[in-house]
């Protein structure tokens, strides 16, 4: 379990550094997503083939359709997120993006017939207060409002990703990641092709961060994530998952010099704290079930 935990946390830290690496690439957001998903898809496909895992998706056509929608949402979400990175900075964009799971939490009673408990409702209201504080401070600073729109849309499309991924239960693990990432690449390719054609001018100095983002942050990161998550308790996965947005905020402060007003810091604490509060009871129930099954 110790090895799995190290791999899982390493994946989260890699994901948290995405915005830092992307900020070093002089390309548009959709071009970065296209190259990232292309390189990451190729690497994951090779890992999947060499690991000789069984292909299950052909047995579940309906679930494969859900995975396809989830992959389209992934590509779209990343394009919105990377646009937000460029307009409002990594820390604020990351906080907006991480509101996606909270949206899923609120919609779960309608979509998955899960009970909306008081901790979930309270957590949502705390997150909502955090969003108001973060956005209010940013408006005072004269931040680009379009960037917050893109950040909000990245959260909405992330929620779509999570919802349809939950509907595709039989297709899990590395196979799920390979299919989603490849479909997200196709989504970005279609968008870029319609917008400007598939010719991208990349300078020599951009190739190092592009390869880092595609190979390390995407390919290796997804492999570490999906190869470890199945060996960890539910509680560990749920709570440790908040290392990703937290590390994104810390990295943006350390490496990009981004700062937040006191109100925005309080808002960030509300967003992360509210999300943890909303999941706390669900995680506890799943942990009890996990122990009973053992």
C-alpha positions as CSV (number, residue, x, y, z in Angstrom):
1,X,0.0,0.0,0.0
2,X,2.9,2.4,0.7
3,X,4.1,2.0,-2.9
4,X,0.6,2.6,-4.2
5,X,0.2,5.7,-2.1
6,X,3.5,7.2,-3.3
7,X,2.5,6.6,-6.9
8,X,-0.9,8.1,-6.3
9,X,0.4,11.3,-4.6
10,X,3.1,11.6,-7.3
11,X,0.3,11.5,-10.0
12,X,-1.6,14.2,-8.1
13,X,1.5,16.5,-7.9
14,X,2.1,16.0,-11.6
15,X,-1.5,17.0,-12.4
16,X,-1.1,20.0,-10.0
17,X,1.9,21.2,-12.0
18,X,0.1,21.1,-15.4
19,X,-0.6,24.9,-15.4
20,X,3.0,25.6,-14.5
21,X,4.4,23.6,-17.4
22,X,1.7,24.9,-19.8
23,X,2.6,28.5,-18.9
24,X,6.0,27.9,-20.5
25,X,4.5,27.0,-23.9
26,X,4.0,29.8,-26.4
27,X,0.9,28.2,-28.1
28,X,-2.8,28.7,-27.8
29,X,-4.7,26.7,-25.2
30,X,-6.3,24.4,-27.8
31,X,-3.0,23.7,-29.5
32,X,-1.4,22.8,-26.2
33,X,-4.3,20.4,-25.4
34,X,-4.0,18.8,-28.9
35,X,-0.3,18.1,-28.5
36,X,-0.7,17.0,-24.8
37,X,-3.5,14.5,-25.6
38,X,-1.7,13.2,-28.7
39,X,1.6,12.5,-26.9
40,X,-0.2,11.1,-23.7
41,X,-2.5,8.9,-25.8
42,X,0.4,7.3,-27.7
43,X,2.3,6.6,-24.5
44,X,-0.7,5.1,-22.7
45,X,-1.6,2.9,-25.7
46,X,1.9,1.6,-25.7
47,X,1.8,0.9,-21.9
48,X,-1.6,-0.8,-22.4
49,X,-0.3,-3.0,-25.2
50,X,2.9,-4.0,-23.4
51,X,1.1,-4.8,-20.2
52,X,-1.1,-7.3,-22.3
53,X,-4.3,-6.2,-20.5
54,X,-7.6,-7.6,-21.8
55,X,-9.8,-5.3,-23.9
56,X,-13.3,-5.2,-22.4
57,X,-14.9,-2.2,-24.0
58,X,-16.2,-4.1,-27.1
59,X,-18.5,-6.1,-24.7
60,X,-20.2,-3.0,-23.4
61,X,-21.4,-0.8,-26.3
62,X,-23.7,1.4,-24.2
63,X,-20.9,2.0,-21.6
64,X,-18.5,2.7,-24.4
65,X,-20.8,5.5,-25.6
66,X,-20.7,6.9,-22.1
67,X,-16.9,6.8,-22.1
68,X,-16.9,8.6,-25.5
69,X,-19.0,11.4,-24.1
70,X,-16.7,11.5,-21.1
71,X,-13.7,11.8,-23.4
72,X,-15.2,14.6,-25.4
73,X,-15.9,16.4,-22.1
74,X,-12.3,15.9,-21.0
75,X,-10.9,17.5,-24.2
76,X,-13.4,20.3,-24.0
77,X,-12.7,20.9,-20.3
78,X,-9.0,21.1,-20.8
79,X,-9.3,23.6,-23.6
80,X,-11.5,25.8,-21.3
81,X,-9.1,25.3,-18.4
82,X,-5.9,26.2,-20.4
83,X,-7.6,29.3,-21.8
84,X,-8.4,30.3,-18.2
85,X,-4.8,29.7,-17.2
86,X,-3.7,32.3,-19.7
87,X,-6.4,34.8,-18.8
88,X,-6.7,34.7,-15.0
89,X,-3.7,32.6,-13.9
90,X,-3.1,29.1,-12.7
91,X,-4.3,29.3,-9.1
92,X,-7.7,30.9,-9.8
93,X,-8.3,28.8,-12.9
94,X,-7.5,25.6,-10.9
95,X,-9.9,26.6,-8.1
96,X,-12.7,27.2,-10.6
97,X,-12.0,23.9,-12.3
98,X,-12.2,22.0,-9.1
99,X,-15.8,23.1,-8.5
100,X,-16.7,20.4,-11.1
101,X,-16.9,17.5,-8.5
102,X,-19.0,19.7,-6.3
103,X,-21.5,20.2,-9.2
104,X,-21.7,16.4,-9.5
105,X,-22.3,16.1,-5.7
106,X,-25.3,18.5,-6.0
107,X,-26.7,16.7,-9.0
108,X,-26.2,13.2,-7.7
109,X,-29.7,13.0,-6.1
110,X,-31.3,13.5,-9.5
111,X,-28.8,11.5,-11.6
112,X,-27.8,8.6,-9.3
113,X,-30.7,8.7,-6.7
114,X,-28.2,9.5,-4.0
115,X,-29.5,11.2,-0.9
116,X,-28.6,14.9,-0.5
117,X,-27.4,15.0,3.1
118,X,-26.9,18.0,5.3
119,X,-23.1,17.7,5.1
120,X,-23.3,17.7,1.2
121,X,-25.7,20.7,1.2
122,X,-23.6,22.6,3.7
123,X,-20.4,21.8,1.7
124,X,-22.0,23.1,-1.4
125,X,-23.0,26.4,0.2
126,X,-19.5,26.8,1.6
127,X,-18.0,26.2,-1.8
128,X,-20.5,28.7,-3.2
129,X,-19.3,31.3,-0.7
130,X,-15.7,30.5,-1.7
131,X,-16.5,31.1,-5.4
132,X,-18.0,34.5,-4.5
133,X,-15.0,35.5,-2.5
134,X,-12.5,34.4,-5.1
135,X,-14.4,36.1,-8.0
136,X,-15.1,39.2,-6.0
137,X,-11.4,39.7,-5.2
138,X,-10.5,39.0,-8.8
139,X,-13.0,41.7,-10.0
140,X,-11.4,44.2,-7.6
141,X,-8.0,43.4,-9.2
142,X,-9.4,43.9,-12.7
143,X,-9.0,40.3,-13.7
144,X,-10.4,39.2,-17.1
145,X,-14.1,38.2,-16.6
146,X,-13.9,36.1,-19.7
147,X,-11.3,34.0,-18.0
148,X,-13.7,33.2,-15.1
149,X,-16.3,32.2,-17.7
150,X,-13.8,29.8,-19.2
151,X,-12.9,28.6,-15.7
152,X,-16.6,28.0,-14.9
153,X,-17.1,26.1,-18.2
154,X,-14.1,23.9,-17.4
155,X,-15.9,23.0,-14.1
156,X,-19.2,22.3,-15.9
157,X,-17.5,20.1,-18.5
158,X,-15.5,18.4,-15.8
159,X,-18.8,17.5,-14.1
160,X,-20.1,16.0,-17.4
161,X,-16.9,14.0,-17.6
162,X,-17.3,12.6,-14.0
163,X,-21.0,11.9,-14.5
164,X,-20.6,9.9,-17.7
165,X,-17.5,8.2,-16.4
166,X,-19.6,6.9,-13.4
167,X,-22.2,5.5,-15.8
168,X,-19.5,3.4,-17.6
169,X,-18.7,1.2,-14.5
170,X,-17.6,-1.9,-16.4
171,X,-14.8,-0.1,-18.2
172,X,-12.3,1.0,-15.6
173,X,-8.6,1.4,-14.9
174,X,-6.0,1.9,-17.6
175,X,-8.4,0.9,-20.3
176,X,-10.8,3.7,-19.3
177,X,-7.9,6.2,-19.3
178,X,-6.6,5.1,-22.7
179,X,-10.0,5.4,-24.4
180,X,-10.9,8.7,-22.7
181,X,-7.6,10.3,-23.5
182,X,-7.6,9.2,-27.1
183,X,-11.2,10.5,-27.6
184,X,-10.2,13.8,-26.0
185,X,-7.3,14.0,-28.5
186,X,-9.8,13.5,-31.4
187,X,-12.0,16.2,-29.9
188,X,-9.2,18.7,-29.8
189,X,-8.1,17.6,-33.3
190,X,-11.5,18.3,-34.7
191,X,-11.7,21.7,-33.1
192,X,-8.2,22.8,-34.1
193,X,-8.8,21.4,-37.6
194,X,-12.0,23.5,-38.1
195,X,-10.5,26.6,-36.5
196,X,-7.1,26.8,-38.3
197,X,-6.2,23.4,-39.9
198,X,-3.9,20.9,-38.3
199,X,-0.7,22.8,-39.0
200,X,0.9,24.0,-35.8
201,X,4.0,26.1,-35.7
202,X,6.1,25.0,-32.7
203,X,9.4,26.8,-31.8
204,X,12.4,24.7,-30.7
205,X,12.2,26.0,-27.1
206,X,8.6,24.9,-26.7
207,X,9.3,21.3,-27.3
208,X,10.8,20.5,-23.9
209,X,7.7,21.7,-21.9
210,X,5.4,20.1,-24.5
211,X,7.1,16.8,-24.1
212,X,7.1,17.2,-20.3
213,X,3.3,17.9,-20.4
214,X,2.5,15.1,-22.7
215,X,4.9,12.3,-21.6
216,X,5.4,13.0,-17.9
217,X,2.3,15.0,-16.7
218,X,-0.2,13.2,-18.9
219,X,1.1,9.7,-19.9
220,X,3.1,8.8,-16.8
221,X,0.7,10.7,-14.5
222,X,-2.3,8.8,-15.8
223,X,-0.4,5.5,-15.5
224,X,0.6,6.2,-11.9
225,X,-2.9,7.3,-11.0
226,X,-4.8,4.3,-12.5
227,X,-2.2,1.7,-11.5
228,X,-2.4,2.8,-7.8
229,X,-6.0,3.9,-7.2
230,X,-7.3,0.3,-7.0
231,X,-4.9,-0.6,-4.2
232,X,-5.8,2.2,-1.9
233,X,-8.7,2.6,0.6
234,X,-11.6,4.8,-0.6
235,X,-10.9,7.3,2.3
236,X,-7.3,7.7,1.2
237,X,-8.3,8.4,-2.5
238,X,-11.0,10.9,-1.6
239,X,-9.1,12.9,0.9
240,X,-5.7,12.8,-0.9
241,X,-7.3,13.9,-4.1
242,X,-7.4,17.5,-2.8
243,X,-3.6,17.5,-3.1
244,X,-4.0,18.3,-6.8
245,X,-5.8,21.7,-6.6
246,X,-3.8,22.6,-3.4
247,X,-0.5,21.9,-5.1
248,X,-1.6,23.9,-8.2
249,X,-2.2,27.0,-6.0
250,X,1.1,26.5,-4.1
251,X,3.1,25.9,-7.3
252,X,1.6,29.0,-9.0
253,X,2.8,31.0,-6.0
254,X,6.3,29.5,-5.9
255,X,7.1,29.3,-9.6
256,X,4.9,32.0,-11.3
257,X,4.8,34.6,-8.5
258,X,1.0,34.6,-8.5
259,X,-0.6,36.0,-5.3
260,X,-4.1,36.2,-3.9
261,X,-5.8,38.8,-1.8
262,X,-6.8,37.8,1.8
263,X,-10.4,37.4,0.6
264,X,-9.3,35.1,-2.2
265,X,-7.3,33.0,0.2
266,X,-10.3,32.6,2.4
267,X,-12.3,31.7,-0.7
268,X,-9.8,29.1,-1.7
269,X,-10.0,27.6,1.8
270,X,-13.9,27.5,1.5
271,X,-13.8,25.8,-1.9
272,X,-11.4,23.0,-0.7
273,X,-12.9,22.8,2.7
274,X,-16.5,22.7,1.5
275,X,-15.6,20.0,-1.0
276,X,-14.0,17.9,1.8
277,X,-17.1,18.5,4.0
278,X,-19.5,17.4,1.3
279,X,-17.7,14.1,0.7
280,X,-16.9,13.3,4.3
281,X,-20.1,11.3,5.1
282,X,-20.1,9.5,1.8
283,X,-16.4,8.5,2.2
284,X,-17.1,7.2,5.8
285,X,-20.0,5.0,4.5
286,X,-17.9,3.7,1.6
287,X,-15.1,3.0,4.1
288,X,-17.4,1.0,6.3
289,X,-18.6,-1.0,3.3
290,X,-15.0,-1.6,2.3
291,X,-14.1,-3.0,5.7
292,X,-17.2,-5.3,5.7
293,X,-16.3,-6.7,2.3
294,X,-12.8,-7.4,3.5
